[in-house]
Amino acid sequence: MYSLKTPVLLLSATLLTASAALAQKKAAPAARPATAPSGFVLQGDLTAPDATKIYLTRYGATTTKDSTVVKNNHFTFKGQVGEPTWSGLQVPALKRYVGMFIENKPMTVQLPADAKADIVVTGSATQQDYDIYNKQWKQITQKAGTVYEMLAKATPAGAKEADPATRKEADARFAELSNETKQITEAFVQAHPNSAAAAAVVQWRFVDFPDVTEAEKLYKQLGPAAKASLAGKSIQKYIMVDAKSAVGSMPTFTQADPNGKMVKLSDFRGKYVLVDFWASWCGPCRKENPNVVALYNQYRDKGFDVLGVSLDSKKEAWQKAIQADGLTWTHVSDLQGWKNQVAVDYGISAVPQNFLIDPQGKVIAKNLRGEELQAKLATLFANK
């Protein structure tokens, strides 16, 4: 699945408390009120003789990119963030990019020359929380790497994919890793409900790669501070937008086909229609197309149709892919890429995605592919 990944800003609550007995007030001068930190100071060391510049990019509602000069293998960044903020350090001399949470505190980071070595960040409580999660996440990605290696070895030269038996084994192992991801993420949220990092990992795992059921489940377990972060607000928005195309909803939209003719989703009333979000540049989409073509040809005369909504930005590439893959159904797009208005309205942040609509215009299933889509259509058209 290809995803529109939006780095996130994250917020931790700062609690200020003050108490003094009346007698103490009379006996001592009034204390100065506590003040919020003025900003962050990020200092670091790196071992790279050729390093002259290093860049810091802070992500959020807006993206800010700073640079500083490396002197004697040492660098310093200063600034201010509104909340704990996911940021990236880019070191051209090391050909390395590393991420971390920045917050308004004195912080240090050590960047080993070995790209495989872990960075060490101190001074950020949010980063310390994230380090706990990231250690487990790395183990999952390592396991996934072995599955990809297995698939690569089992794919003959010139072939598009491995043999069916290997593919089935890989799918099963990926499903296990998906469940493991859900388990470690939920455990992390439960252990750190008010950490900005908790909101971030929920967004990264279940919003950027859509799983509204899991996102909604974990959002309910976040504390007030995490929900108030930009990541928390993003999760909430995703859940609300997804409801517009949830099972039982009746989505509606209009967009132009390649010839400029306006096509309404309501034009398909009376049929089961698969609204298929895809793009010519999306490998998984193109891989699924033969399955959709076969099902379209099998059931088109029984009341099944497909409406393709492309997230392409180049008309030529879009039309070329339609022809190359033999997609003979109706297609629409406004050629705005990820900003496709239909995709924005219905929270499509990754492709492929789809929803299946009944003859009355009501969503009856979402994101069915492969054997799941085959089984659903077989059931729907069993007596037709």
N, C-alpha and C positions, 0 to 999 in steps of 0.2 A: 504494500500500500504506500502510495506517495502522499506525503502530508505537508500542509502549509504550517510550518512550525514557527510560532511566534514566541520569542524569548519573553520572559515575564519579570515584572517587578514584584517584590514580595514585602509584606509589612509585618513587623512584630510590635506588639504593644509595649509601651514603656510606662511603668507604674511609678508615680512619684508619691511618697508618703511622708507626712510630717506630723509629729505629736510632741507636746511638751506640757507639763503640768503648770498651773498658774503660778505656783511658788517658784518654779524654775525660770519662768518668764521674767519675774521680778528680780531674780538673782543674777541673770545673765543677759547680755545684749541679744537682740533679736537675730536669729540666723538668717543668712541670705537665702532667698528662694532657690530651689534647684532649677537648673537650666538644662535644656536639651543639648546634646553634643553639637558642636558647631560644624562638624563634618568628619570626613574620614581622612586618614593618612595611611596610604598603603606603601610600605617599603619592601624591597625585595632584593635578593641576590640571585645571580645566575652565572653559570660557568659557560661562557661563550666568548672566546677571544675576539670574534668578529662582530659581536653585538654592539651596535651604536644607538639603536632606537628600539623602543618597545611601545606597544599600543594597548590601550585599555578601552574596551567598548562596554558601555552600560546600557542594558536593554529595558524597555518598559513602554509606557504610553508614547514616549519618544526615545530615540536611540542617540546616545552621546558617545562620541569617539574622541579620546585624548591620546596624546603621545608625549613621551619624555625621553631625554637622552640618558643612555647608560654610561656611567662613569665608574671606572675601577670595578666593573661587574656589579654595580649597585644602581638601583633606580628608586624614585619616589613619585607617587601620584598623590595629589590632594584634591578634594572636592566635597560635594555634599549630595546625599541621596535622600529621598523622601521616605524610604523604607528599605529594608534589606533587599538588595538588587542583584539579580543574576548578571554577571559580567564575564567578559572574556579577555584574557591577556594573549596578545599575539606577539611572538618573537620571531621575526623573519630570519634572523641568523640561525635559529634552531629549527626553522620550519615547523614551528609548534604553536598550537592554539589550545589554551586551557581555560576552563570555566570555574567560577567561584562566586560566592555571595559576598557582596560589599555592603557594609553598614557603617554608620557614623561612629567609628571607633578607630583607635590606632591598630593597624593590622600589619602583619608581615607575611611574606610568601617566599618560599625557596623553590627555585626552578632548576632541577638537575638537568644536565646536558642530555642525559639518556632519556629519550622520549617515552620509554617504557616505565621509567621510574615515576612514582607518585609525587605530586607537588605537596608541599606542606604549608598549610595556611593556619595562622594563629590570630586571635583577636576577634573573630567573628563567631558568635554563638550559633548563628544560623548555619554557617559553613560547617561547624562541628556536628550539628544535627545531620546535615546532608551527607557528611562523610560516613556516618553510620549506615545510611541507606545505600550510598554509592558503592560501598564495599560489597554488599549483597548483590546489587545490580550488576556489577562487573562479573560476578560469578555466573549470572544468567547469560550475559553476553558472550562469555567464553564458551559456555555450553552450546549456545546458538551457533557460534563459529564452527564448532566441530560438526554440526549438522550441515551447514553450508559446504564444508569441505567434503562431507560424504556425498552430497548431491553433485558437487563438481566432479568428483572422481567417477561417479556413476553416469555421467552424461557423456555419451559418445561425441567425438569430434564432429561438428556440424549440426548436431541435434539441438533442439530448443530446450529439452528438459530430460531428466533422468527417466529410467524405466519405471513403469507403474508401481512395482513392488517397493522400490526405493523411495519413490515419491510418497507413497502411503506411509511408510515408516517415518519419513521426515515430517510429514504432516502431524503424525501422532506425537512425535517428540516436540514439535513446535507448540502443540496444544498443551503439553505438560509444562513447557516453559511459560506459556501464557498464564496458566493457573498458578504457577510459582510466583510470577510477577504480581498477580493479584494478592497473593498471600503476604508477600513481603511488604507490599505497599500498604495494605490494610493494617498490618502490624505496626508499621512505622507511623501511620496516622494516629493510631490509638495510643502509641507511646509519646508522640509529640503533637498533640492536637492543635496547639496554638503556635507552632513553628511555621514561619513563612516557607520553609523547605517542604513541609507537608503539603501545603496547597500547591506548590510548584510541581512536585512529583505526580500528584493527581492530574494536574493539567497535562504534563508531558506524556504520561502513560495512557490516559483515558479520554482526553479531549483532543490533543494533537493527533492521536491515533484512536478514532472515535469508539467509545464504548459507554453509551449514556447510562446504562444500567449500573455499571461499576462507578462511574463518575458521580451519579446521584447518591449512591450508597455511601461513598466515602465523603462526599460533601457534607452530608448530615452528621458525620463524625468529627468534622473540623470544629475547632473552637472559634470564638468571636474574632480574635485577632487574625487568624488565618483566613477566615471568611471575608474580612475587611481588606485583605491584600488585593492587589490587582489580579493575581492568579486566582484567588478565591472568587472575585467578582467575575472573572472570565469563565470559571466553572459554572457559576450560577447562570450566566448569560447563555452558555452552551446548553444547559438543561432546559432553559425556557424556550430557546429557539428550536431545539430538537422536538419539543412538544408540538410544534406546528406541523410536523410530519410524523407524529407518533401514531402507532396503530390505533385506528378509530378516528383519526383526524381526516379532514378533507382539504388537502392543499390545492392551491390554484395559482396559475401563473401563465404569462404569455411571453413568447420570445420568437425571434426570427429564424427561419430556416436558411440554408445557404443561398437561396435565391431572393432573400429579403421578405418572403411571405411570413406574416405573423401567424403563429401556431398557438392555440390555447390548449391547456391540459384538458379542459372540459370538452374539447372536440372528440375525445376518446371515450366519452360516456357510452355505456352499453358493452364495453369490452374490459377484459383484464389487461392492464397496461403496466409494463415494467418501466419506470422512470430511471434511466441509467446515467449516472454521472461519471464521465470518463474524460480522457484527453489523448491526443495522438502520441504525446511524449510519455505516457504512463505505461510502463512495461506490464504490470499486473493487469491493467485494463485490457491491453491488447491480447494478453494471454487468455483472458476469460472470454474474449469475443467469439471464438469458435463455438464455445458452449452455448452462448446466447443465440448465435446464428442457427445452430441445430435445433434449439427449442422453438425459435421463431418459425422456422420452416415446418416443424412438426405440429404446432398448435395454431398457426395464424388463421387457418380456415375454421377453427373451432371457437374463435373469439378472443385470441391473444394478440397483443401488439406491444411494440417497444417504442419509447420516445427517448432518444439520446440527447443528453444535455452536456455539451462539450465545454471544458475549461481551457480550451485552446485560446491563443491570442493571435495566431496566424492562420488566416483562412485557407491558404494553400496547403499547409500541413494537415489541417482538419479534413479538408476534402480528399486529400491523397490517402489518408488513413481510412476514411469511410470506404473508398473504392478498393483499397488493397485488402481490407478485411471482409469485404462483401457484406457490408451493413446496409441492407436494403430498406430499412425502416425509416421513419421520420427523424430528422436531426435538427436541433436548434442550438444557437449560441449567440452571445453578444460580443464574442471575441475579446473579452476583458480578463481572460485568464482566471486567476484565483478571485478576482473581483466580479466574476459573473454574477449578475444580480439575483438569479434564481439560487445559485449556490450560497450567496450571502444571506438571502432571506431564510433559507432552510438549514443554515449552519453546516454546510459542506466544507470541511477543512482538510479532507483527504479523499483520494480516489484510488480504486473504484468504490462507489457507494450506489445504492439504489433503494427505491421503495416500490412495492407491488400494490397496485390500486385495483379495487373491484369495479364492476360495471356501474355502481352508483357513485363512484368517485372517492371511495373511502380507502385509506391505507389499511391493508390486511397483513403486511409483513415488510421487514426491512433487511437490507444487506444480505440477501440470499444469493449465493454463488455456487457454481459447481454442482455437486450432488444434491445439496440442499434445495437449490432452485429447481432441479430436475424433479425431485420428490414432491415439492409443493405443486408444481404445474400438473404432474401426473394425478395428484389427488383432486385438483380443481376440475380437470377435464376427464375424469375417469368415466363418467356416464354421458359424454358428449361425442 
